[in-house]
Amino acid sequence: MAKRPGAVALAVGAALCAVLSPGAAAAQEGEALPREVSGGYANWDTDVPGLTGRGIALTADRPAVQGAADRSSFPATGGGADPGTGAAEVELGGIARLERSAGPGDPLVLGGLRLELSGGGDGGGDGGALHVRAVRDGRAQEVTLAEFAAGGAELAVRAGGMSWTGLRASLTDEGAGLLSDWSGERFASGDALGVLDVTAGTGAGDGASGDVPPSPTPTAPDTPAPEPQRERTSTPVASVAHSSLAPGEEQRVTGEGFAPGAVVLVAIDGDTRYQAVADAEGRIARAFPVYATAVEGGHTVELSAVTGQQGAAVAQFTVRTAN
């Protein structure tokens, strides 16, 4: 018997509720990590033969952002970290969709993304795992999709954040079974699933982005404490350091008027390439290269919070012919 349209709509709605519901991935057991994750992001590059070579693409839905060249960016929405050991659990917002070029009507929807990163090893620690909630045909299941090799990434710890660069994801037995069952292709444990770069804010300091530090506000013992920071509602503004520059040079954009702690997307000519976290004054700054292949003429850089509630700020600059 054919499915009724109403039943199909209910099934789709139930699937989305299942993948978007809070606590989609259970926290790991054990002692709580000493610092809360206060912002950040994970950039996931899935341009690997195991996916693209089989006609499978991963795309992201807001608040995650789909970039160019099979790269997706997911904002950090919570979790905990231990700067002393390099261990962390980072919860990511947004949905990842795996789609086949041969069957676009049957995506594999992944939500509740959670990174579990172990500390204490050489380089990037003792490895870790990527946990997701997978939804197909209205049914959801918790899956440890991928794992990260011990020492396979570079870990950097700052006063206000931690970063892992080059986390190489490989399918677990469970993840391989999920993708095999969904795609009809044969996946195996250990197959590459891309590379992740992760940044997590851990409180006061230079923030998760490593950009503009909060302004110091020393207070004498007899001086009243400042009033608590209120969420900003002003329209953000952006400016660039150089109104004109040549291909291959470095540009720098600054923005202000964002809510403190907001995750801000940085798009160059409409291509979202970076993220930054607004400091306590609602400011961000980000340096970026002007590609050697950049065309002569006008270009734009746009700043927008992932929540989309404050509007976007746009600055313009010109690329001139190299001397």
C-alpha positions in Angstrom: 0.0 0.0 0.0 1.4 3.4 -0.9 2.3 5.8 1.9 0.0 8.7 2.5 1.5 12.2 2.2 0.5 13.0 5.8 2.3 9.9 7.1 5.4 10.7 5.1 5.4 14.3 6.6 5.0 12.9 10.1 7.9 10.5 9.5 10.1 13.3 8.3 9.2 15.5 11.2 9.8 12.7 13.7 13.2 12.1 12.1 14.2 15.8 12.4 13.0 15.9 16.0 15.1 12.8 16.8 18.3 14.2 15.3 17.9 17.7 16.7 16.7 16.8 20.2 19.0 17.9 23.1 21.3 15.2 24.4 21.4 13.3 21.2 24.8 11.8 22.3 25.3 10.7 25.8 28.2 12.2 27.7 31.1 9.9 28.5 31.2 8.4 32.0 33.7 9.6 34.6 34.7 12.8 36.3 33.6 16.1 34.8 36.1 18.0 32.9 37.3 21.2 34.7 36.5 23.8 32.0 33.3 24.4 30.0 33.6 24.8 26.3 32.5 28.4 25.6 32.5 28.5 21.8 34.6 27.3 18.9 34.1 25.1 15.9 35.1 22.0 14.0 36.1 22.2 10.3 35.5 18.8 8.6 37.2 18.2 5.3 35.6 15.1 3.7 37.5 15.2 0.3 38.7 11.6 0.6 38.5 8.8 -2.0 36.5 6.6 0.3 33.6 9.1 -0.1 34.0 11.3 -3.1 35.4 8.4 -5.1 32.1 6.5 -4.5 29.9 9.4 -5.4 29.1 10.3 -1.8 29.1 13.9 -0.5 28.7 15.4 2.9 26.8 18.6 3.3 25.9 20.6 6.4 22.7 22.4 7.6 22.6 25.5 9.9 23.9 26.4 12.3 26.6 24.4 10.6 28.0 26.0 7.4 28.7 24.3 4.1 31.9 25.7 2.6 33.8 25.0 -0.7 35.7 21.8 -1.7 33.9 19.3 0.5 34.6 21.3 3.7 31.9 21.8 6.4 32.1 23.9 9.6 30.2 23.0 12.8 29.9 25.4 15.7 30.8 24.2 19.2 27.7 24.4 21.4 28.9 22.9 24.7 31.0 20.3 26.4 34.1 20.4 28.6 37.9 20.4 28.4 41.0 19.9 30.5 43.8 22.2 29.3 46.2 20.3 31.6 45.8 16.9 29.8 44.4 17.9 26.4 41.2 15.9 27.0 37.9 17.3 25.8 34.3 16.6 24.9 33.0 19.0 22.3 29.3 19.1 21.3 28.7 20.4 17.8 25.6 22.1 16.4 24.0 21.5 13.0 23.3 18.4 10.9 25.5 16.5 8.5 23.9 14.8 5.5 25.5 12.1 3.5 24.0 11.9 0.0 24.7 9.6 -2.9 24.8 11.0 -6.5 22.9 7.9 -7.5 20.2 8.2 -4.8 19.8 11.8 -3.7 16.3 11.0 -2.2 17.7 8.8 0.5 20.2 10.8 2.6 21.8 9.6 5.8 21.2 12.3 8.4 23.7 12.7 11.2 23.0 14.9 14.2 24.0 15.1 17.8 27.7 15.3 16.8 30.0 14.9 19.7 33.8 14.7 19.7 35.5 12.8 22.5 39.2 13.6 22.6 41.6 11.9 25.0 44.6 13.6 26.4 48.0 12.6 27.7 49.6 11.2 24.6 52.2 12.6 22.2 51.2 15.2 19.7 47.4 15.2 19.6 46.8 13.0 22.6 45.6 9.4 22.9 43.1 9.6 20.1 39.4 9.9 20.4 36.1 9.3 18.7 33.2 11.0 16.8 29.8 10.0 18.1 26.6 10.8 16.2 22.9 10.2 16.1 22.0 8.6 12.7 18.5 8.8 11.3 17.1 6.7 8.4 13.5 6.1 7.6 12.4 7.9 10.7 14.5 5.7 13.0 17.4 7.1 15.0 20.4 5.2 16.5 23.4 6.3 18.5 26.6 5.4 16.6 30.3 5.8 17.3 31.0 6.7 13.6 34.7 7.3 13.6 37.8 7.2 15.7 41.0 9.3 15.7 44.5 7.8 15.9 46.6 8.5 19.0 49.2 11.2 18.3 47.7 11.9 14.9 47.1 15.6 15.4 48.8 18.7 16.7 47.4 20.0 20.0 47.9 23.7 21.0 46.7 25.0 24.4 46.3 28.7 25.1 45.0 30.8 28.0 41.5 30.8 26.6 41.3 27.9 24.3 42.5 24.6 22.8 43.0 23.6 19.2 43.6 20.2 17.5 44.9 20.3 14.0 44.8 17.3 11.6 42.5 14.8 13.4 42.3 12.0 10.8 38.9 10.2 11.1 38.6 6.5 10.2 35.5 4.5 10.3 34.8 2.2 13.3 33.2 -1.3 12.7 29.9 0.3 13.7 30.3 3.2 11.3 31.4 1.0 8.5 28.3 -1.1 8.9 26.1 1.9 9.0 27.5 3.4 5.7 27.5 0.0 4.0 23.9 -0.7 4.9 22.8 2.8 3.7 24.9 3.1 0.5 25.1 -0.4 -0.8 28.8 0.1 -1.1 31.3 -1.9 0.9 32.9 0.1 3.7 35.4 -1.4 6.2 36.7 -0.4 9.6 39.7 1.9 9.1 38.4 3.5 5.9 39.2 7.3 5.9 36.4 9.7 6.7 38.2 13.0 6.3 40.2 15.3 8.5 39.0 17.6 11.3 40.5 20.8 12.8 38.9 21.7 16.1 39.0 24.8 18.2 37.3 25.0 21.6 37.1 28.1 23.9 37.8 27.3 27.6 36.9 30.6 29.3 38.8 33.8 29.9 41.8 34.7 27.8 42.2 35.1 24.1 39.1 33.1 23.2 38.6 30.1 21.1 39.6 32.0 17.9 42.9 33.3 19.2 41.9 36.7 17.8 41.3 39.9 19.7 41.9 39.5 23.4 39.4 41.1 25.9 40.4 44.6 27.1 42.0 44.4 30.6 39.8 46.0 33.3 41.9 46.1 36.5 39.9 47.2 39.5 41.4 48.8 42.6 40.2 47.3 45.9 38.0 50.4 46.6 36.6 50.7 43.1 33.1 49.3 42.5 33.0 46.2 40.4 31.8 46.8 36.8 28.2 46.0 35.9 27.7 42.5 34.3 28.1 42.5 30.5 24.8 42.8 28.8 24.1 41.1 25.5 24.7 43.4 22.6 21.8 44.3 20.3 23.6 46.8 18.1 24.2 46.2 14.4 27.7 44.7 13.8 30.2 46.6 11.7 33.3 45.4 9.9 36.5 47.0 8.6 39.6 45.8 6.8 43.3 46.8 7.5 44.0 47.4 3.8 41.7 49.1 1.3 43.9 47.8 -1.5 46.5 45.0 -1.8 48.1 42.7 -4.2 47.5 38.9 -4.7 49.4 36.9 -2.2 49.4 39.5 0.5 47.6 39.2 3.9 44.4 41.1 4.8 42.9 41.5 8.2 39.3 42.1 9.1 38.0 43.3 12.4 34.4 43.4 13.6 32.5 44.8 16.6 28.9 44.9 17.9 28.5 41.1 18.3 27.2 39.4 21.4 30.1 38.4 23.7 31.0 34.7 23.0 29.1 34.7 19.7 30.5 32.3 17.0 31.1 34.6 14.0 31.5 33.3 10.4 34.0 35.0 8.1 33.1 34.8 4.4 35.3 36.0 1.6 33.4 36.8 -1.6 30.5 34.7 -0.3 32.7 31.7 0.6 32.7 31.0 4.3 36.3 30.1 5.2 36.8 30.9 8.8 35.1 31.2 12.2 36.0 33.4 15.2 34.6 33.9 18.7 33.6 37.4 19.8 35.5 38.5 23.0 33.9 40.1 26.1 33.6 43.4 24.2 31.8 41.8 21.2 34.8 42.2 18.9 36.6 39.8 16.6 39.6 40.0 14.3 40.9 37.6 11.7 43.8 37.6 9.3 43.5 35.8 6.0 45.6 35.5 2.8 44.5 37.0 -0.5 45.0 34.1 -2.8 47.6 34.4 -5.5 44.8 33.6 -8.0 42.5 36.5 -6.8 41.2 38.5 -9.7 41.8 42.2 -9.9 39.0 44.5 -8.7 36.6 44.7 -5.8 36.1 41.9 -3.2 34.1 41.6 0.0 34.5 40.1 3.4 31.3 39.4 5.4 31.0 38.7 9.2 27.8 37.1 10.5 26.9 35.3 13.8 25.8 31.7 13.4 22.5 32.5 15.1 21.7 35.0 12.4 20.0 37.3 14.9 22.3 40.4 14.6 22.6 40.7 10.8 25.8 40.7 8.8 28.6 43.2 8.6 30.3 43.7 5.2 33.6 45.4 4.4 35.1 45.9 0.9 38.6 45.9 -0.4 40.3 46.0 -3.8 42.9 43.6 -5.3 45.3 45.4 -7.5 47.7 44.0 -10.1 50.9 42.8 -8.5 53.9 45.0 -9.1 
